[in-house]
Amino acid sequence: MKLRDLVSELTLTQYSVDEEKLDTEVRNAYCGDLLSDVMSHVSEDSVWFTVLAHLNIVAVAQLRDIACVVIVNGAEPDRQTIDKAREQCVTIFGSKENSAQLCMKLSGKL
């Protein structure tokens, strides 16, 4: 599924969008809130669902070359996080739903 289709499918709020990444083929989803765990296990071109909304998510997303971060449960990134994400071409979205709800919507589509 292309990232642009995932955004539409999940009705995500946009915080930082790298337009070039919207045609990325999203191959996996990963749910995690412990940064060291995410760094160890998330695969490239994944969507990462997390409750974390702070600056460190940008570094992890860039390091692991993920398709996008989706901040769940209605949490929102601060201005510093959004600015850094834009600077580093890291795509961040948000959702009021939780990780489980979003993953169930993607079941069988990736």
N, C-alpha and C positions, 0 to 999 in steps of 0.2 A: 504494500500500500504506500503510495506517495505521501509525504508529510502533509502536503496541502489537503489531501483527502482525509487524513487523520484529524486535522484541525476541524474540518467540516463535520465529520462523523461524531466527534466528541463535543462540538460547540465550545471551543476553547477561547479564552480571553487572551489577547496578544499583549505581551509586555516588551519583548525584544525579538524582532524577526529578521533573520538573515534571508533575504529574498532568494538568494542562490540555493539555499538549502531546502526550499519548498518542494523541489523536484527530487529530493533524496528519497530513495526507497527505504522505508522503515521496515526492518526485518524482525525486530524483537521489542518486547516491552520489559522493563525492569522496575520493580518497586523496592525502594530502599531509602532509609533515613540515616544510616550510619555511613559517613563519607568513605571510610576505609573499606567497608564492604562493597560499596558501589564501585570504587576504584578497582577492586579486585575482580569483580564479577560482571559488570555491565559490558555488553559488547558494542562495538562500533555500529553506528547507524541505528541505535535503539532509541525509543522514547523512554525517558526516565521519569517515573512518578514519585514525588516526594512531598513531604510537608515542610521541608526546609526551604527558606526563602531568603537566605543571607548570601553574602558575597562569595563564600567558598563553593557554592554550587557552580559558579561560573568557571572556576579553576578546574573542578572535576569534569565538567562537561567538555571543556576544551581539551583536557588531558586525554580523555577517553574517546574523543571525536564522536560524540553522540549526536543524533539527529535533533533532539530537543529535550528540554526539561519541562515537565508539567507540574506546577506547584498546586497541590490538591487542598481540599477542605476549606477553600475560600481564603487561604493565606495569600498575602501579596508581598512581592519583593519591594524593598525600599529603593529610593532614587539612585543611590550609590550602586546597588546591585544591577539595576536596569542599565545605567550608564556604562558600567564595566562590561556587561553582556553585549551591548551594542558595539563597544570598542573592540571586543574580542570576537565578534561575529558569532555569538552564542545565542541560540534561539530559545526563548523562555515564554511559556504560556501558563495560564492558570485555569482552574476549575473549582467550582463549589462542591463538586462530587469528591468522593474518596477514591483511593487507588483501586480498591476492589471493584467498585462500580464501573470505573473507566476500563479496567482490564476485561471485565465481563463484556462490555460493549465491543471490545476488539477481538474477543475470542473467535478463533478460526479465520480471522481476516489478515493476519500477518504471516 
